[in-house]
Amino acid sequence: MSDMRINDLLPSAGSAAGKAAGGVSPGNGFGAVLTDAFNNVASLQNDADKAIAGLTQGGEIADTMIAIEKADMSFSMMVEVRNKLVSAYEEIMRIQV
């Protein structure tokens, strides 16, 4: 059974130090962060699909459920981030210049 640690989800200390020292480091802009997050969600979805397929061939139910829950939680978080981005965009559009 694999353990999920919060440090696996956070950026490494080296990249955080680089951002603190000089703002956004090259290639790590907002679009790159979103792309990485979407790729991570897709990867977790694929892992869950593989675990389900493995379950039909005698795999562990616990590992399958963990993979499914990881995929579900990451997708839910992605949807909430999207909702916040849409809300921020709508708020900006209401600003009168």
TALIN-V891771 format. One record per residue. N is the residue number from 1. PSI is psi as a letter, one per 40 degrees, with the letter a starting at -180 (NA if undefined). Layout:
n = (N	N)
psi = (PSI	PSI)
This chain:
n = (1	2	3	4	5	6	7	8	9	10	11	12	13	14	15	16	17	18	19	20	21	22	23	24	25	26	27	28	29	30	31	32	33	34	35	36	37	38	39	40	41	42	43	44	45	46	47	48	49	50	51	52	53	54	55	56	57	58	59	60	61	62	63	64	65	66	67	68	69	70	71	72	73	74	75	76	77	78	79	80	81	82	83	84	85	86	87	88	89	90	91	92	93	94	95	96	97)
psi = (h	i	h	h	i	d	d	d	e	i	i	i	d	d	d	d	d	d	d	d	d	f	a	h	i	h	e	f	a	d	d	d	d	d	d	d	d	d	d	d	d	d	d	d	d	d	d	d	d	d	d	d	d	d	d	e	f	f	i	h	d	d	d	d	d	d	d	d	d	d	d	d	d	d	d	d	d	d	d	d	d	d	d	d	d	d	d	d	d	d	d	d	d	e	h	h	NA)
